[in-house]
Amino acid sequence: MTQVVVPVRYPLTEHSRATLGRAIEIAREEAASLTVLHVNLYHNSQRISRSELKNAVESAFDDLPDVRYVVRTGMLVEETILEEVVESRADIVVIGRKQASRWRQMIRRITDDPDIERYLQTELDAKIVTV
């Protein structure tokens, strides 16, 4: 089964809702399983639980496809997202423009190429959709 991963902020921002909405559309179109991911940062005392994430998403969206909710803790949001994408063997990753620009900054530290979509497709073998 096709696997779609979408990282979101909590509480859900307008941008997170838009990104999540697009991920839900893609999951339906592809008859895919959807993973909604939030990253709790080690250096931030604000922690959310998987059930809080689930409740927020389910109250914002009706009639969700096959959804898995994941809350990870990490030092860097981008690296933690990449770990989840790799571990879940995601076929499609849906990210917001703000997240894409943060990934570009991280990748610039690693390589001279700021093309995040091409880098992730090369490294992860996943389709990247930027909302």
PyMOL CGO cylinders between C-alpha atoms (Angstrom):
from pymol import cmd
from pymol.cgo import CYLINDER

trace = [
    CYLINDER, 0.00, 0.00, 0.00, 1.17, 3.52, -0.79, 0.3, 1, 1, 1, 1, 1, 1,
    CYLINDER, 1.17, 3.52, -0.79, 2.32, 5.48, 2.27, 0.3, 1, 1, 1, 1, 1, 1,
    CYLINDER, 2.32, 5.48, 2.27, 1.91, 9.28, 2.58, 0.3, 1, 1, 1, 1, 1, 1,
    CYLINDER, 1.91, 9.28, 2.58, 3.64, 11.21, 5.39, 0.3, 1, 1, 1, 1, 1, 1,
    CYLINDER, 3.64, 11.21, 5.39, 2.69, 14.75, 6.36, 0.3, 1, 1, 1, 1, 1, 1,
    CYLINDER, 2.69, 14.75, 6.36, 4.51, 16.65, 9.14, 0.3, 1, 1, 1, 1, 1, 1,
    CYLINDER, 4.51, 16.65, 9.14, 2.36, 19.23, 10.96, 0.3, 1, 1, 1, 1, 1, 1,
    CYLINDER, 2.36, 19.23, 10.96, 2.66, 21.73, 13.78, 0.3, 1, 1, 1, 1, 1, 1,
    CYLINDER, 2.66, 21.73, 13.78, 0.56, 21.61, 16.92, 0.3, 1, 1, 1, 1, 1, 1,
    CYLINDER, 0.56, 21.61, 16.92, -1.66, 23.36, 17.55, 0.3, 1, 1, 1, 1, 1, 1,
    CYLINDER, -1.66, 23.36, 17.55, -2.60, 23.13, 13.88, 0.3, 1, 1, 1, 1, 1, 1,
    CYLINDER, -2.60, 23.13, 13.88, -1.74, 26.37, 12.11, 0.3, 1, 1, 1, 1, 1, 1,
    CYLINDER, -1.74, 26.37, 12.11, -3.43, 27.63, 8.96, 0.3, 1, 1, 1, 1, 1, 1,
    CYLINDER, -3.43, 27.63, 8.96, -0.41, 26.37, 6.99, 0.3, 1, 1, 1, 1, 1, 1,
    CYLINDER, -0.41, 26.37, 6.99, -0.55, 22.97, 8.69, 0.3, 1, 1, 1, 1, 1, 1,
    CYLINDER, -0.55, 22.97, 8.69, -4.25, 22.66, 7.88, 0.3, 1, 1, 1, 1, 1, 1,
    CYLINDER, -4.25, 22.66, 7.88, -3.60, 23.46, 4.21, 0.3, 1, 1, 1, 1, 1, 1,
    CYLINDER, -3.60, 23.46, 4.21, -0.73, 20.97, 4.04, 0.3, 1, 1, 1, 1, 1, 1,
    CYLINDER, -0.73, 20.97, 4.04, -2.75, 18.32, 5.85, 0.3, 1, 1, 1, 1, 1, 1,
    CYLINDER, -2.75, 18.32, 5.85, -5.74, 18.93, 3.58, 0.3, 1, 1, 1, 1, 1, 1,
    CYLINDER, -5.74, 18.93, 3.58, -3.59, 18.33, 0.50, 0.3, 1, 1, 1, 1, 1, 1,
    CYLINDER, -3.59, 18.33, 0.50, -2.09, 15.19, 2.06, 0.3, 1, 1, 1, 1, 1, 1,
    CYLINDER, -2.09, 15.19, 2.06, -5.59, 13.85, 2.74, 0.3, 1, 1, 1, 1, 1, 1,
    CYLINDER, -5.59, 13.85, 2.74, -6.56, 14.50, -0.89, 0.3, 1, 1, 1, 1, 1, 1,
    CYLINDER, -6.56, 14.50, -0.89, -3.45, 12.67, -2.11, 0.3, 1, 1, 1, 1, 1, 1,
    CYLINDER, -3.45, 12.67, -2.11, -4.08, 9.74, 0.24, 0.3, 1, 1, 1, 1, 1, 1,
    CYLINDER, -4.08, 9.74, 0.24, -7.61, 9.40, -1.12, 0.3, 1, 1, 1, 1, 1, 1,
    CYLINDER, -7.61, 9.40, -1.12, -6.48, 9.71, -4.76, 0.3, 1, 1, 1, 1, 1, 1,
    CYLINDER, -6.48, 9.71, -4.76, -3.77, 7.09, -4.24, 0.3, 1, 1, 1, 1, 1, 1,
    CYLINDER, -3.77, 7.09, -4.24, -5.83, 4.82, -1.92, 0.3, 1, 1, 1, 1, 1, 1,
    CYLINDER, -5.83, 4.82, -1.92, -2.91, 5.32, 0.46, 0.3, 1, 1, 1, 1, 1, 1,
    CYLINDER, -2.91, 5.32, 0.46, -2.28, 5.10, 4.16, 0.3, 1, 1, 1, 1, 1, 1,
    CYLINDER, -2.28, 5.10, 4.16, -1.58, 8.48, 5.77, 0.3, 1, 1, 1, 1, 1, 1,
    CYLINDER, -1.58, 8.48, 5.77, 0.86, 9.22, 8.58, 0.3, 1, 1, 1, 1, 1, 1,
    CYLINDER, 0.86, 9.22, 8.58, 0.38, 12.54, 10.37, 0.3, 1, 1, 1, 1, 1, 1,
    CYLINDER, 0.38, 12.54, 10.37, 3.62, 13.46, 12.12, 0.3, 1, 1, 1, 1, 1, 1,
    CYLINDER, 3.62, 13.46, 12.12, 4.41, 16.04, 14.77, 0.3, 1, 1, 1, 1, 1, 1,
    CYLINDER, 4.41, 16.04, 14.77, 7.87, 16.60, 16.26, 0.3, 1, 1, 1, 1, 1, 1,
    CYLINDER, 7.87, 16.60, 16.26, 8.30, 17.55, 19.91, 0.3, 1, 1, 1, 1, 1, 1,
    CYLINDER, 8.30, 17.55, 19.91, 11.66, 19.28, 20.24, 0.3, 1, 1, 1, 1, 1, 1,
    CYLINDER, 11.66, 19.28, 20.24, 13.98, 18.32, 23.12, 0.3, 1, 1, 1, 1, 1, 1,
    CYLINDER, 13.98, 18.32, 23.12, 14.76, 21.97, 23.87, 0.3, 1, 1, 1, 1, 1, 1,
    CYLINDER, 14.76, 21.97, 23.87, 11.08, 23.00, 23.92, 0.3, 1, 1, 1, 1, 1, 1,
    CYLINDER, 11.08, 23.00, 23.92, 9.08, 22.22, 27.04, 0.3, 1, 1, 1, 1, 1, 1,
    CYLINDER, 9.08, 22.22, 27.04, 5.79, 22.13, 25.14, 0.3, 1, 1, 1, 1, 1, 1,
    CYLINDER, 5.79, 22.13, 25.14, 4.99, 18.46, 24.52, 0.3, 1, 1, 1, 1, 1, 1,
    CYLINDER, 4.99, 18.46, 24.52, 1.92, 17.00, 22.91, 0.3, 1, 1, 1, 1, 1, 1,
    CYLINDER, 1.92, 17.00, 22.91, 0.68, 13.45, 22.94, 0.3, 1, 1, 1, 1, 1, 1,
    CYLINDER, 0.68, 13.45, 22.94, -0.43, 11.29, 20.08, 0.3, 1, 1, 1, 1, 1, 1,
    CYLINDER, -0.43, 11.29, 20.08, -4.04, 11.50, 21.30, 0.3, 1, 1, 1, 1, 1, 1,
    CYLINDER, -4.04, 11.50, 21.30, -3.90, 15.34, 21.35, 0.3, 1, 1, 1, 1, 1, 1,
    CYLINDER, -3.90, 15.34, 21.35, -2.63, 15.32, 17.77, 0.3, 1, 1, 1, 1, 1, 1,
    CYLINDER, -2.63, 15.32, 17.77, -5.30, 12.84, 16.73, 0.3, 1, 1, 1, 1, 1, 1,
    CYLINDER, -5.30, 12.84, 16.73, -8.09, 14.86, 18.37, 0.3, 1, 1, 1, 1, 1, 1,
    CYLINDER, -8.09, 14.86, 18.37, -6.92, 18.10, 16.72, 0.3, 1, 1, 1, 1, 1, 1,
    CYLINDER, -6.92, 18.10, 16.72, -6.76, 16.53, 13.25, 0.3, 1, 1, 1, 1, 1, 1,
    CYLINDER, -6.76, 16.53, 13.25, -10.06, 14.71, 13.58, 0.3, 1, 1, 1, 1, 1, 1,
    CYLINDER, -10.06, 14.71, 13.58, -11.84, 17.85, 14.77, 0.3, 1, 1, 1, 1, 1, 1,
    CYLINDER, -11.84, 17.85, 14.77, -10.44, 19.83, 11.81, 0.3, 1, 1, 1, 1, 1, 1,
    CYLINDER, -10.44, 19.83, 11.81, -11.17, 17.19, 9.13, 0.3, 1, 1, 1, 1, 1, 1,
    CYLINDER, -11.17, 17.19, 9.13, -14.06, 14.81, 8.59, 0.3, 1, 1, 1, 1, 1, 1,
    CYLINDER, -14.06, 14.81, 8.59, -14.04, 11.45, 6.85, 0.3, 1, 1, 1, 1, 1, 1,
    CYLINDER, -14.04, 11.45, 6.85, -10.32, 10.75, 7.09, 0.3, 1, 1, 1, 1, 1, 1,
    CYLINDER, -10.32, 10.75, 7.09, -8.64, 7.92, 5.17, 0.3, 1, 1, 1, 1, 1, 1,
    CYLINDER, -8.64, 7.92, 5.17, -6.54, 5.23, 6.89, 0.3, 1, 1, 1, 1, 1, 1,
    CYLINDER, -6.54, 5.23, 6.89, -4.56, 7.46, 9.29, 0.3, 1, 1, 1, 1, 1, 1,
    CYLINDER, -4.56, 7.46, 9.29, -1.68, 6.77, 11.67, 0.3, 1, 1, 1, 1, 1, 1,
    CYLINDER, -1.68, 6.77, 11.67, -0.63, 9.47, 14.16, 0.3, 1, 1, 1, 1, 1, 1,
    CYLINDER, -0.63, 9.47, 14.16, 3.01, 9.75, 15.20, 0.3, 1, 1, 1, 1, 1, 1,
    CYLINDER, 3.01, 9.75, 15.20, 4.63, 12.09, 17.69, 0.3, 1, 1, 1, 1, 1, 1,
    CYLINDER, 4.63, 12.09, 17.69, 8.43, 11.94, 17.76, 0.3, 1, 1, 1, 1, 1, 1,
    CYLINDER, 8.43, 11.94, 17.76, 10.92, 13.79, 19.89, 0.3, 1, 1, 1, 1, 1, 1,
    CYLINDER, 10.92, 13.79, 19.89, 14.10, 15.15, 18.33, 0.3, 1, 1, 1, 1, 1, 1,
    CYLINDER, 14.10, 15.15, 18.33, 16.75, 17.85, 18.33, 0.3, 1, 1, 1, 1, 1, 1,
    CYLINDER, 16.75, 17.85, 18.33, 16.08, 19.06, 14.79, 0.3, 1, 1, 1, 1, 1, 1,
    CYLINDER, 16.08, 19.06, 14.79, 12.65, 18.96, 13.18, 0.3, 1, 1, 1, 1, 1, 1,
    CYLINDER, 12.65, 18.96, 13.18, 13.98, 18.26, 9.69, 0.3, 1, 1, 1, 1, 1, 1,
    CYLINDER, 13.98, 18.26, 9.69, 16.19, 15.33, 10.73, 0.3, 1, 1, 1, 1, 1, 1,
    CYLINDER, 16.19, 15.33, 10.73, 13.40, 13.82, 12.81, 0.3, 1, 1, 1, 1, 1, 1,
    CYLINDER, 13.40, 13.82, 12.81, 11.01, 14.08, 9.86, 0.3, 1, 1, 1, 1, 1, 1,
    CYLINDER, 11.01, 14.08, 9.86, 13.57, 12.39, 7.61, 0.3, 1, 1, 1, 1, 1, 1,
    CYLINDER, 13.57, 12.39, 7.61, 13.93, 9.56, 10.12, 0.3, 1, 1, 1, 1, 1, 1,
    CYLINDER, 13.93, 9.56, 10.12, 10.17, 8.97, 10.11, 0.3, 1, 1, 1, 1, 1, 1,
    CYLINDER, 10.17, 8.97, 10.11, 10.01, 9.12, 6.31, 0.3, 1, 1, 1, 1, 1, 1,
    CYLINDER, 10.01, 9.12, 6.31, 12.75, 6.50, 6.04, 0.3, 1, 1, 1, 1, 1, 1,
    CYLINDER, 12.75, 6.50, 6.04, 11.35, 4.24, 8.77, 0.3, 1, 1, 1, 1, 1, 1,
    CYLINDER, 11.35, 4.24, 8.77, 7.81, 4.33, 7.40, 0.3, 1, 1, 1, 1, 1, 1,
    CYLINDER, 7.81, 4.33, 7.40, 9.10, 3.79, 3.85, 0.3, 1, 1, 1, 1, 1, 1,
    CYLINDER, 9.10, 3.79, 3.85, 7.01, 6.70, 2.64, 0.3, 1, 1, 1, 1, 1, 1,
    CYLINDER, 7.01, 6.70, 2.64, 6.17, 6.89, -1.03, 0.3, 1, 1, 1, 1, 1, 1,
    CYLINDER, 6.17, 6.89, -1.03, 4.94, 10.50, -0.83, 0.3, 1, 1, 1, 1, 1, 1,
    CYLINDER, 4.94, 10.50, -0.83, 5.91, 13.27, 1.58, 0.3, 1, 1, 1, 1, 1, 1,
    CYLINDER, 5.91, 13.27, 1.58, 3.71, 16.36, 1.73, 0.3, 1, 1, 1, 1, 1, 1,
    CYLINDER, 3.71, 16.36, 1.73, 5.41, 19.43, 3.20, 0.3, 1, 1, 1, 1, 1, 1,
    CYLINDER, 5.41, 19.43, 3.20, 4.53, 23.09, 3.47, 0.3, 1, 1, 1, 1, 1, 1,
    CYLINDER, 4.53, 23.09, 3.47, 6.57, 25.82, 1.83, 0.3, 1, 1, 1, 1, 1, 1,
    CYLINDER, 6.57, 25.82, 1.83, 7.95, 26.93, 5.19, 0.3, 1, 1, 1, 1, 1, 1,
    CYLINDER, 7.95, 26.93, 5.19, 9.17, 23.40, 5.93, 0.3, 1, 1, 1, 1, 1, 1,
    CYLINDER, 9.17, 23.40, 5.93, 10.70, 23.16, 2.46, 0.3, 1, 1, 1, 1, 1, 1,
    CYLINDER, 10.70, 23.16, 2.46, 12.72, 26.33, 3.06, 0.3, 1, 1, 1, 1, 1, 1,
    CYLINDER, 12.72, 26.33, 3.06, 14.01, 24.97, 6.38, 0.3, 1, 1, 1, 1, 1, 1,
    CYLINDER, 14.01, 24.97, 6.38, 15.04, 21.74, 4.65, 0.3, 1, 1, 1, 1, 1, 1,
    CYLINDER, 15.04, 21.74, 4.65, 16.80, 23.80, 1.97, 0.3, 1, 1, 1, 1, 1, 1,
    CYLINDER, 16.80, 23.80, 1.97, 18.86, 25.53, 4.67, 0.3, 1, 1, 1, 1, 1, 1,
    CYLINDER, 18.86, 25.53, 4.67, 19.76, 22.18, 6.24, 0.3, 1, 1, 1, 1, 1, 1,
    CYLINDER, 19.76, 22.18, 6.24, 20.72, 20.66, 2.89, 0.3, 1, 1, 1, 1, 1, 1,
    CYLINDER, 20.72, 20.66, 2.89, 22.83, 23.68, 1.97, 0.3, 1, 1, 1, 1, 1, 1,
    CYLINDER, 22.83, 23.68, 1.97, 24.97, 22.81, 4.99, 0.3, 1, 1, 1, 1, 1, 1,
    CYLINDER, 24.97, 22.81, 4.99, 25.44, 19.32, 3.57, 0.3, 1, 1, 1, 1, 1, 1,
    CYLINDER, 25.44, 19.32, 3.57, 25.64, 20.10, -0.15, 0.3, 1, 1, 1, 1, 1, 1,
    CYLINDER, 25.64, 20.10, -0.15, 25.77, 23.08, -2.52, 0.3, 1, 1, 1, 1, 1, 1,
    CYLINDER, 25.77, 23.08, -2.52, 22.46, 22.09, -4.17, 0.3, 1, 1, 1, 1, 1, 1,
    CYLINDER, 22.46, 22.09, -4.17, 19.39, 23.84, -2.66, 0.3, 1, 1, 1, 1, 1, 1,
    CYLINDER, 19.39, 23.84, -2.66, 16.89, 21.70, -4.64, 0.3, 1, 1, 1, 1, 1, 1,
    CYLINDER, 16.89, 21.70, -4.64, 15.18, 20.01, -1.69, 0.3, 1, 1, 1, 1, 1, 1,
    CYLINDER, 15.18, 20.01, -1.69, 12.76, 18.01, -3.80, 0.3, 1, 1, 1, 1, 1, 1,
    CYLINDER, 12.76, 18.01, -3.80, 15.52, 16.50, -5.95, 0.3, 1, 1, 1, 1, 1, 1,
    CYLINDER, 15.52, 16.50, -5.95, 17.73, 15.81, -2.92, 0.3, 1, 1, 1, 1, 1, 1,
    CYLINDER, 17.73, 15.81, -2.92, 14.96, 14.04, -1.02, 0.3, 1, 1, 1, 1, 1, 1,
    CYLINDER, 14.96, 14.04, -1.02, 13.88, 12.06, -4.08, 0.3, 1, 1, 1, 1, 1, 1,
    CYLINDER, 13.88, 12.06, -4.08, 17.48, 10.96, -4.58, 0.3, 1, 1, 1, 1, 1, 1,
    CYLINDER, 17.48, 10.96, -4.58, 18.05, 10.09, -0.93, 0.3, 1, 1, 1, 1, 1, 1,
    CYLINDER, 18.05, 10.09, -0.93, 14.60, 8.74, -0.01, 0.3, 1, 1, 1, 1, 1, 1,
    CYLINDER, 14.60, 8.74, -0.01, 13.11, 7.49, -3.25, 0.3, 1, 1, 1, 1, 1, 1,
    CYLINDER, 13.11, 7.49, -3.25, 9.88, 9.31, -2.34, 0.3, 1, 1, 1, 1, 1, 1,
    CYLINDER, 9.88, 9.31, -2.34, 7.77, 11.83, -4.21, 0.3, 1, 1, 1, 1, 1, 1,
    CYLINDER, 7.77, 11.83, -4.21, 7.83, 15.24, -2.50, 0.3, 1, 1, 1, 1, 1, 1,
    CYLINDER, 7.83, 15.24, -2.50, 4.75, 17.49, -2.72, 0.3, 1, 1, 1, 1, 1, 1,
    CYLINDER, 4.75, 17.49, -2.72, 5.16, 21.07, -1.54, 0.3, 1, 1, 1, 1, 1, 1,
    CYLINDER, 5.16, 21.07, -1.54, 1.99, 22.93, -0.54, 0.3, 1, 1, 1, 1, 1, 1,
]
cmd.load_cgo(trace, "trace")
